[in-house]
Amino acid sequence: MLIGCDRDGDAVNLCRGRFASFGPAARLHHAHFREIKRIAAAEGHEAVDGVLFDLGISSIQLDTPGRGFRFDSPDLLDMRMDRRSGPTAADLVNDLPEGELADLIYRYGEERHSRAIARALGRARARKAIERCDEIAAIVAAAARSGGRRGRARIHPATRTFQALRIAVNCELDGLEAALRDAVDLLRPGGRLVVIAFHSLEDRIVKNVMRGLSGKGEAARLRLLTKKVVRPSEAEVARNPRSRSARLRAAEKLGD
Ligand SMILES: C[S@@+](CC[C@H](N)C(=O)[O-])C[C@H]1O[C@@H](n2cnc3c(N)ncnc32)[C@H](O)[C@@H]1O
């Protein structure tokens, strides 16, 4: 039996179709991962054999017109994984005080030109609300260039700002630590927790929870299966370039 959840209703609907042949053995929920304990209980399970977190955004979200994740698109700057509620990225860019916008871009994007970028966004939005992805990408790129980015950029100059907005809109780091701990509670002894993260802020939380629960600081509940984080091979990245930032960690639940 597989019990799955995704906060994106489109992803859940797609998977319902894909897993239809498994009948009642695949149970899918439109929910945030902070609800995994409630979902498992609702499905009648107090314990499970394995939990996989495949974090971040999907290629479908990135590539579907209208979702607002891509800097080269004329889409509305939306970026919400769950479109049932919450502010969009355009709301943050237009409404946050400039200082908060700079802090957010620095913290979640690890962008050293965050102040110049926030100033440029502040100037642009004073003239007219910033609504489209390609608009913000152009403003950010110009601000980052004038801030003196040297050498040939490996990534688009708006990449870090887009990552920051996406993390903020979806509160991506909120609840991750609690959800990982809930997953460990749910595991049977010998059961495995596997987590794939796609940026260092997320991976740091995963690393700290797994290390902490493997006896470094707290009573041991896990045995680490990956002493070092597992990264994709060059061959995998060549086959699937979007795997390049993936970081996998795994652990096994110890007996009580
Ligand atoms: C890297 S994709 C993986 C999707 C799927 N495993 C696949 O291989 O196609 C990450 C998925 O996690 C979902 N997601 C991100 N944060 C979530 C959260 N807090 N709760 C539930 N789902 C979340 C996203 O909506 C996205 O569909």
The ligand as a Gaussian input file, in Angstrom:
#p B3LYP/6-31G(d) Opt

LIG

0 1
 C       10.274000      17.298000      -6.803000
 S        8.497000      17.243000      -6.954000
 C        8.242000      15.519000      -6.907000
 C        6.934000      15.037000      -7.410000
 C        6.818000      13.525000      -7.594000
 N        7.458000      12.774000      -6.523000
 C        7.391000      13.145000      -8.935000
 O        8.428000      12.459000      -8.962000
 O        6.816000      13.523000      -9.960000
 C        7.996000      17.864000      -5.410000
 C        6.507000      17.869000      -5.153000
 O        6.356000      18.131000      -3.752000
 C        5.215000      18.935000      -3.568000
 N        5.398000      19.617000      -2.290000
 C        6.311000      20.565000      -1.985000
 N        6.183000      20.947000      -0.708000
 C        5.165000      20.214000      -0.175000
 C        4.545000      20.165000       1.113000
 N        4.942000      20.965000       2.095000
 N        3.548000      19.288000       1.305000
 C        3.128000      18.490000       0.290000
 N        3.659000      18.495000      -0.953000
 C        4.664000      19.355000      -1.181000
 C        5.188000      19.854000      -4.755000
 O        3.881000      20.353000      -4.976000
 C        5.704000      18.945000      -5.880000
 O        4.648000      18.356000      -6.594000

